């Protein structure tokens, strides 16, 4: 791996999560702009890594810049990018840009705003499933590129967790209509 790739990912998840807002992300040419993320770290009781390494979360304990995929409630795949050891960023929402026809087919709906607004919807729209677990983001199937200008980022409480709910580790693109849920004032 190039040094700059490793340096980008081998940092605190909350730093990476905030910086990913506005990046473009594509899987096999299907994707768009990342508009919402959440950070998780090993000292965070809401993180899968908090209990230590298990077969399910082993990717989080491996090299940074890998994909960690898990099933939420046994129903939906969720896409995460591994950062520092045992840390990851959940990709919560994306503004669809390219491959809309494939997203619509995979999701069974045509409302562009709802195609990728939530981690389960996003994974389904991009065709992400358990087979992606452990793949490197440097792989040929993926394109991840930074925005040309700094994106305005808002932050707040994470969604759908019952532990460490006070951590303001949910990040979003200010004013985006593609978020999974509107940000509330802290």
N, C-alpha and C positions, 0 to 999 in steps of 0.2 A: 504494500500500500504506500502511496506517496505520503510524505511527512505532513503536508498540509491537510490531507484527508484525515489522518489520525488525530492531528492537533485539533481540528474542528470538533470531532466527536468526543474526544477524551477530555471532556469538561463537565462541570455540574449540569445536571439535566435542566434546571430552571434557566440557565444561561442559554443553552441550546434551544430550548422550547421557545423562548422569546425571540431569538434570532431567526428561527425557521419561519416566522410569520412573514409572508410575502414571497417566500421561495416558491419556485415552480417544481412540481414533482409529477413524474410520469412513470407508468408501468407499461411497458410494451407500447408506448406512444399514446396511452390513455391517461389523462390527468388534468392538472390545472394548478391554481395558486393555493398554497396552504394558508388558510384563514383562521385556524383554531388549533391549539395544542394544549397538552397538559404535561407537567413534569412529575416524575416519581424517582425517589432516591432510596438507598438501602436503610436509612434511619427513619423512614417515613412509614408509619403503620398502615397506610393505604396502598403501599407498593407491594407487588408480588414478591419482591426480593427481601422484604422485611423479615421473613421467617427463615431466611437462608436459602442456599441452593437446593433445588428440587429438579426432577426431570422436566417438569412443566416450564420452569423459569430459567433453566440452565443457560440459555442464550444471553440473558442479562448479565451473567458472570463471565462471559467471553469477551472477545475483542470488541472495541467500540466501532460503530459504523455498520452494525449488523441489524437485521430486521428481527424483531421479536413479535410473533403473532400468537394470540391466544383466543379461545372462545369465551365470550361473555355470556353468562347464564346458560351455557350450552346451546346458544342460538346463533350468535353473531361473531364473526371474526373481527378482531381489533388489531390494527397496525401500529407498531411502535418502532422507534429508532433507538438503538442502544447507545448510551453515552459512556461516562465513567463507569467503572466496575459496579455492577448491580443497579445501575440507573438507566432510565429510559424516558422517552418522550412519546406519549400517545398522540397520534395524529387524529384530531377530532373532526375537522371539517376542511373542505376544499372547495374552491370556486371552480366548477368544471369549465375547461377551456377546449381541450382536444379529445376526440374519440367519443363525442356525445352520443352517437348512434349506438356504440357498444355499451355505454353506461345505461342508456334507456333500455336496451335489450336485457341487460343483466338485472336491472332494478324493476323492470316492468311498469315504469311510469315515465312521463315526459316532462314533469315540472322540474326545470333546471335547478331551481333553488333547493329542491329536496333530494336531488341525486346523491350528494355527498355531504349532507348536513347532519353529521353524527358518525361516530366511529364504525358502527355496523354498516350503515348505508355506504360510507366511503369505501370500506373494504370490498363490499359486494360490487360497487360500481367499477372499482379498479381491477376486479377479478382476483383479489388477494384472499388466500385461504391458508390452511395449515402448512401446505407445501412450501410456503415462503419463509417459514421459521428458520432462522440462522443464515439466510442469504446475505451477502454483502451489498450494501448500497452502492458500492463501486462496480457492481456487476452490469453487464451489457443490457439487461432488461430494464434498468432504472436510469432515469435522468433527474438530477436534482440540481437546480441552478438558482443562485441568489438573485434578488431583485436589483434592478438598475439604481433605484433610490431607496433610502431607508423607509420602511413601512411604519405608519403610526400604529403602535401597539397599545391595547388596553389589557388589563389583567383583573383577575378576581378569583373567587372560590371555585374549586373543581366540582364537577358534576357527578352524581351517581355513586358517591362514596359515603361511608358512615364513620370513617376514622380520619383524623387530621383534616377535618373539613375547614379549619381556619387558615390553612396555608393558601396564599393567593397565587397558586401555581397553574392557573388556567390563563392562557394568553390568546388574544384574538386581534384580528385586523380591524381597527377602528372603522365603524360605519359599514362593515360588510353585511350584506343581506344573506350571506350563505352560512352564517354561524349556526351551530346546533341549538343554541339558546342565547338570548340577549344577556349581556353582562349587566349585573346590578352594581350599584355603587357600594364600595367597601365600608 
